[in-house]
Amino acid sequence: MKRILYILIAAVTIGSLLFSCEAIEDRESLPAVTLTPETLKFSITQDATNKNLVNFKSDDPTVIPFWKYVDANGNELGHSNQSEDKVTFPFAGKYSIFYTAFARGGSVEAAPVTIDVPENDETFFKDPRWAKLTNGQAGKTWVLYMTAPLEFIGNTPGYINRAVSGPGWWPNLTDISWAGLENKDWGEITFDLNGGYNVSVTQTNPALGSTAKTTKKGTFNFSLTDGETNDRISFNGGAEMLHPNEPSYFLPSFSFTNVKIVELTDTSLCFIAIRADNDYLIYHLVPKS
């Protein structure tokens, strides 16, 4: 009996010693950031023959660069994380470019660099897709085509632009009543090139009721590809592509701040919203009459 008691006392003693030991942190501390805004190595230069073209270059291979550029009104026009990049500013005006260097121990931001673009670059918008989307300075307003508003195509990475391949199958709204998409005015989106990449989105807001709408204004980027198979529109300033935002099935699963265009004509704008599970859902917009 005494032997058992001694064993129990010894076990408790060893256990208390184990748990009373201070934890030793086995983690490598991050080094202090030695960079300062004054010691950052980068350059921002306008092209000698084309002042609308601006070259970005980070000269420090040990950091991850991040560029952000805004117009004179503070509207964010875009960003990049490339060590070297070229950005066209087609509209005359003053722009601020922000450079941030991300090092292992943190980040350092340089003082913004201001550039002055003396005149518009009319040739930048010669591609007819700009006119189809925006109607130039005058602007163009799009709404959801509620007769055949969307198409489910599943996970199809090889999907190509219908403007090239021909029209596809769009189910009538009555054929997809199971999707819970209400037939109503969901709002409108307007693109224009009146001195900038302007976008205005009037959208139904579930928080305010099924018919209440709010309007957000911002800027957009229209990335064109040579083959017209991977054109994209991204949004800045809190705006996003017009879409049905209720019921909840359509809202949390998809991103509408960067969408892929699969058809753009004078009378049709179709874009892909990629769901969290990588399935594709295509929305169909038409010009507002």
C-alpha positions in Angstrom: 0.0 0.0 0.0 2.8 2.4 0.9 4.5 1.5 -2.5 1.4 2.6 -4.4 1.2 5.8 -2.3 4.8 6.6 -3.1 4.2 6.0 -6.9 1.2 8.4 -6.8 3.1 11.1 -5.0 6.0 10.8 -7.5 3.6 11.0 -10.4 1.9 14.1 -9.1 5.2 15.8 -8.3 6.6 15.1 -11.9 3.3 16.4 -13.4 3.4 19.6 -11.4 7.0 20.2 -12.4 6.0 19.7 -16.1 3.1 22.1 -16.0 5.0 24.7 -13.9 7.7 25.1 -16.5 7.5 28.4 -18.4 6.7 28.0 -22.1 9.6 28.8 -24.3 8.5 30.6 -27.5 9.9 28.8 -30.5 9.4 31.6 -33.0 11.8 33.7 -34.9 11.2 37.4 -34.4 10.8 39.6 -37.4 13.6 42.1 -38.1 13.0 45.8 -37.6 12.2 47.7 -40.7 15.2 49.9 -41.6 13.7 51.5 -44.7 12.4 55.0 -44.5 10.3 57.0 -47.1 13.6 58.8 -48.0 15.6 55.6 -48.6 13.0 53.8 -50.8 14.4 53.0 -54.3 11.8 53.5 -57.0 11.1 55.8 -60.0 8.0 57.2 -61.6 8.6 58.8 -65.0 6.5 60.0 -67.9 7.4 58.7 -71.3 9.5 61.3 -73.2 7.4 61.1 -76.4 4.0 60.4 -74.8 3.1 62.2 -71.6 0.0 60.0 -71.1 2.2 56.9 -70.6 3.8 56.6 -67.1 6.5 54.1 -66.1 6.7 52.6 -62.6 9.8 50.9 -61.4 10.9 49.5 -58.1 14.7 49.2 -57.8 14.8 47.2 -54.5 14.5 43.4 -55.2 14.1 42.7 -51.4 10.7 44.3 -51.1 7.2 43.7 -52.6 6.1 46.9 -54.3 2.5 48.2 -54.4 1.4 51.1 -56.6 -1.9 53.0 -56.3 -2.9 55.9 -58.5 -5.7 58.4 -58.1 -7.0 61.4 -60.0 -7.2 65.0 -58.8 -10.6 64.3 -57.0 -9.1 61.4 -55.0 -10.9 58.7 -57.1 -8.8 55.5 -57.1 -8.1 54.5 -60.8 -6.2 51.3 -60.2 -3.3 49.6 -58.6 -0.4 47.2 -59.3 2.1 45.0 -57.5 4.5 44.6 -60.4 8.2 45.6 -60.0 7.9 47.4 -63.4 4.7 48.5 -64.9 3.4 51.0 -67.5 0.1 52.8 -67.1 -1.7 55.0 -69.6 -3.5 58.1 -68.3 -5.7 59.0 -71.3 -7.3 62.1 -69.7 -5.6 65.4 -69.2 -5.2 66.4 -65.5 -3.1 65.9 -62.4 -2.7 62.4 -60.8 -1.1 61.2 -57.6 0.8 57.9 -57.5 1.5 56.2 -54.2 4.3 53.7 -53.7 4.4 51.3 -50.8 7.3 48.8 -50.1 6.4 45.7 -48.2 9.4 44.2 -46.3 9.5 41.2 -43.9 9.0 43.3 -40.8 6.3 45.7 -42.2 5.7 48.3 -44.9 6.9 51.8 -45.7 5.0 54.3 -47.9 6.7 57.0 -49.9 5.4 60.5 -50.3 3.0 60.6 -53.3 4.3 61.6 -56.6 2.2 64.0 -58.7 2.2 63.9 -62.5 0.6 66.4 -64.9 -0.9 65.0 -68.1 -1.2 67.9 -70.6 -3.8 66.6 -73.0 -6.2 63.8 -73.8 -5.0 60.7 -75.7 -7.9 60.2 -78.2 -6.2 57.2 -79.8 -6.5 55.2 -76.5 -10.2 54.7 -77.0 -10.1 53.7 -80.7 -11.1 50.1 -79.9 -14.9 49.9 -80.7 -15.5 48.0 -77.4 -15.1 51.3 -75.5 -17.9 52.9 -77.5 -20.1 49.8 -77.1 -19.7 49.9 -73.3 -19.7 53.6 -72.6 -20.9 55.6 -75.6 -17.9 57.9 -75.0 -18.4 61.1 -73.1 -22.2 60.9 -73.4 -22.4 57.7 -71.4 -24.5 54.5 -71.6 -26.9 53.0 -69.1 -27.5 49.3 -68.8 -30.2 47.3 -67.0 -30.8 43.6 -66.3 -32.7 41.9 -69.1 -35.4 40.4 -67.0 -36.9 38.3 -69.9 -33.7 36.1 -69.8 -31.5 37.6 -67.0 -29.0 34.8 -66.4 -27.6 31.5 -67.4 -26.1 28.7 -65.3 -23.1 27.1 -67.1 -21.3 25.4 -64.3 -17.5 25.3 -63.9 -16.4 25.9 -67.5 -13.0 27.6 -67.6 -12.9 27.2 -71.4 -16.0 29.3 -72.0 -15.4 31.7 -74.9 -16.9 35.0 -75.9 -20.4 34.7 -77.4 -19.7 37.8 -79.5 -17.3 35.6 -81.4 -18.9 32.1 -81.1 -22.5 33.2 -81.6 -25.5 33.4 -79.3 -26.0 30.8 -76.6 -29.0 29.6 -74.7 -30.6 32.0 -72.2 -33.4 30.5 -70.2 -36.5 32.7 -69.7 -37.1 33.9 -66.2 -40.2 31.7 -66.0 -38.1 28.7 -66.7 -35.8 29.3 -63.7 -38.5 30.3 -61.1 -36.7 27.8 -58.7 -33.8 30.3 -58.5 -35.9 32.7 -56.6 -35.1 35.7 -58.8 -37.8 38.3 -58.5 -39.0 40.0 -61.7 -38.6 43.7 -60.9 -36.5 46.7 -61.5 -33.1 45.9 -59.9 -31.5 49.3 -60.8 -29.1 50.5 -63.5 -25.4 51.0 -64.2 -24.0 53.9 -66.3 -20.5 54.1 -67.8 -19.1 57.3 -69.3 -15.7 58.7 -70.4 -16.5 62.3 -69.5 -13.0 63.4 -68.3 -12.5 60.0 -66.5 -13.5 56.4 -66.2 -16.8 57.2 -64.5 -19.4 54.7 -63.3 -22.6 55.2 -61.4 -24.6 52.2 -60.0 -28.2 52.5 -58.7 -29.0 49.3 -56.9 -31.8 47.8 -54.9 -30.8 47.7 -51.2 -32.3 44.8 -49.2 -31.5 46.7 -45.9 -33.8 49.5 -47.1 -36.6 47.3 -48.5 -37.3 45.4 -51.7 -37.9 48.5 -53.8 -35.5 51.0 -52.1 -32.4 51.9 -54.0 -29.0 53.5 -53.3 -26.6 55.0 -55.7 -22.8 54.6 -55.6 -20.3 56.4 -57.9 -16.8 55.5 -58.6 -14.4 54.6 -61.3 -13.8 51.5 -63.4 -11.0 49.8 -65.3 -11.7 48.1 -68.6 -9.0 45.6 -69.5 -9.1 44.6 -73.1 -7.5 41.5 -74.6 -6.5 41.0 -78.2 -8.8 38.0 -78.7 -11.8 39.5 -76.9 -12.0 36.3 -74.8 -10.9 37.6 -71.4 -12.0 41.2 -71.2 -12.6 42.4 -67.6 -14.2 45.2 -65.8 -13.0 46.1 -62.3 -14.5 48.7 -60.0 -13.0 51.2 -57.6 -14.5 53.5 -54.9 -17.0 51.0 -53.6 -19.0 50.6 -56.8 -19.7 47.1 -58.3 -21.4 45.6 -61.3 -25.2 45.8 -61.3 -26.7 42.5 -60.2 -29.7 41.0 -58.3 -28.6 41.3 -54.6 -31.5 39.3 -53.2 -32.4 36.6 -52.3 -29.3 35.8 -50.4 -28.3 33.1 -52.9 -27.1 35.8 -55.3 -25.2 38.0 -52.9 -22.6 36.3 -50.7 -21.4 33.6 -53.0 -20.2 35.9 -55.9 -17.9 38.8 -56.4 -19.1 41.7 -58.5 -16.1 44.0 -58.2 -14.1 42.3 -60.9 -16.1 40.5 -63.6 -15.3 38.8 -66.9 -17.0 40.0 -70.1 -18.2 37.2 -72.3 -20.3 39.3 -74.7 -20.3 43.0 -75.6 -22.3 44.4 -78.5 -24.3 47.5 -79.0 -27.3 45.8 -77.5 -25.9 43.2 -75.1 -23.5 43.1 -72.1 -23.0 39.7 -70.6 -20.6 39.1 -67.7 -19.5 36.2 -65.6 -19.7 36.3 -61.8 -17.5 33.6 -60.4 -19.0 31.9 -57.3 -17.0 30.8 -54.2 -17.1 27.2 -55.5 -15.8 28.3 -58.9 -19.0 27.7 -60.7 -19.9 30.4 -63.3 -23.1 32.4 -63.4 -23.6 34.7 -66.4 -25.8 37.9 -66.2 -27.4 39.5 -69.2 -27.7 43.3 -69.4 -29.2 45.4 -72.2 -29.2 49.2 -72.8 -31.9 51.1 -70.9 -34.6 52.2 -73.3 
